Amino acid sequence: MSLKHSYTLIAPFYDAMLSSALASVRAQNLRHLPAREQTVLINGIGTGLDLPHLPPENRYIGLDLTAAMLRRATPRRGTLDLSLVQGNSLALPFNDGHFDQVVMHLILAVVPDSAQALREAARVLKPGGGMLIFDKFLRPGQSAPLRRAFNLIFRQLATRLDVVFEDVLAQAPGLQLEWDTPQMANGWFRAIKLVKS
Ligand SMILES: C[S@@+](CC[C@H](N)C(=O)[O-])C[C@H]1O[C@@H](n2cnc3c(N)ncnc32)[C@H](O)[C@@H]1O
């Protein structure tokens, strides 16, 4: 089953599973977005759970692979300046340096090639632009046998469980780590800010 197919099936249940559990972490992470007419990509926007936490001063493009997820994001836009685009985070349909900021909540560990997704996000970011990441990552050398075992199933259905952020970052040159904060589940989930040099 492809991720597009599985997220089409997951879409009706996604908010019930994740909405309240992650609301405060989303709000906290998105407080780091500048609010001054910037162009912001919400990469892998899903059902739009980030939208209520976004400062209204910016222009937003929300991208996702799955039409069923995007349909659920539409009514959440409110008065935001938001365009929704169906597309692939591994080959973003935008020019180099198009965005001032990129938000990547629960997408980097979802896609089959995290390093390619990070390189693509960096490509469409302007020099000096920021990237806000929130996802679950293993630490270098962490064995995590259960997560690695379940990864064999989960990576096909919803998300990878074996992504080591430091390995991904090493394959995306030109990005500087600004901060990396453990958030939930004993630091498995991390909020990370990168800046393009
Ligand atoms: C775990 S959800 C996260 C959604 C949202 N960012 C959030 O924080 O709730 C992962 C999303 O990534 C999307 N997705 C999966 N593979 C993708 C790809 N290659 N390009 C763009 N979106 C993708 C899925 O359709 C799904 O909406």
The ligand as an SDF file (V2000), in Angstrom:
LIG
                    3D

 27 29  0  0  0  0  0  0  0  0999 V2000
    1.5360   12.3600   10.0220 C   0  0  0  0  0  0  0  0  0  0  0  0
    0.7270   13.3670    8.8070 S   0  0  0  0  0  0  0  0  0  0  0  0
    1.2120   14.9960    9.3590 C   0  0  0  0  0  0  0  0  0  0  0  0
    0.2600   16.0470    8.9270 C   0  0  0  0  0  0  0  0  0  0  0  0
    0.4910   17.4250    9.5420 C   0  0  0  0  0  0  0  0  0  0  0  0
    1.7590   17.9850    9.1900 N   0  0  0  0  0  0  0  0  0  0  0  0
    0.3510   17.3830   11.0440 C   0  0  0  0  0  0  0  0  0  0  0  0
    1.2770   17.8200   11.7390 O   0  0  0  0  0  0  0  0  0  0  0  0
   -0.6920   16.9320   11.5340 O   0  0  0  0  0  0  0  0  0  0  0  0
    1.7480   13.1150    7.3940 C   0  0  0  0  0  0  0  0  0  0  0  0
    1.2220   13.8190    6.1510 C   0  0  0  0  0  0  0  0  0  0  0  0
    2.2170   13.6990    5.1450 O   0  0  0  0  0  0  0  0  0  0  0  0
    1.5830   13.4790    3.9170 C   0  0  0  0  0  0  0  0  0  0  0  0
    2.5590   12.8850    3.0130 N   0  0  0  0  0  0  0  0  0  0  0  0
    3.0400   11.6240    2.9910 C   0  0  0  0  0  0  0  0  0  0  0  0
    4.0010   11.4980    2.0540 N   0  0  0  0  0  0  0  0  0  0  0  0
    4.1150   12.7050    1.4720 C   0  0  0  0  0  0  0  0  0  0  0  0
    4.9210   13.2260    0.4270 C   0  0  0  0  0  0  0  0  0  0  0  0
    5.8170   12.4510   -0.2110 N   0  0  0  0  0  0  0  0  0  0  0  0
    4.7730   14.5100    0.0710 N   0  0  0  0  0  0  0  0  0  0  0  0
    3.8750   15.3120    0.7060 C   0  0  0  0  0  0  0  0  0  0  0  0
    3.0750   14.8790    1.7030 N   0  0  0  0  0  0  0  0  0  0  0  0
    3.1990   13.5980    2.0870 C   0  0  0  0  0  0  0  0  0  0  0  0
    0.3910   12.6090    4.2470 C   0  0  0  0  0  0  0  0  0  0  0  0
   -0.5910   12.6770    3.2530 O   0  0  0  0  0  0  0  0  0  0  0  0
   -0.0490   13.2180    5.5730 C   0  0  0  0  0  0  0  0  0  0  0  0
   -0.9920   14.2330    5.3760 O   0  0  0  0  0  0  0  0  0  0  0  0
  1  2  1  0
  2  3  1  0
  2 10  1  0
  3  4  1  0
  4  5  1  0
  5  6  1  0
  5  7  1  0
  7  8  2  0
  7  9  1  0
 10 11  1  0
 11 12  1  0
 11 26  1  0
 12 13  1  0
 13 14  1  0
 13 24  1  0
 14 15  1  0
 14 23  1  0
 15 16  2  0
 16 17  1  0
 17 18  1  0
 17 23  2  0
 18 19  1  0
 18 20  2  0
 20 21  1  0
 21 22  2  0
 22 23  1  0
 24 25  1  0
 24 26  1  0
 26 27  1  0
M  CHG  2   2   1   9  -1
M  END
$$$$
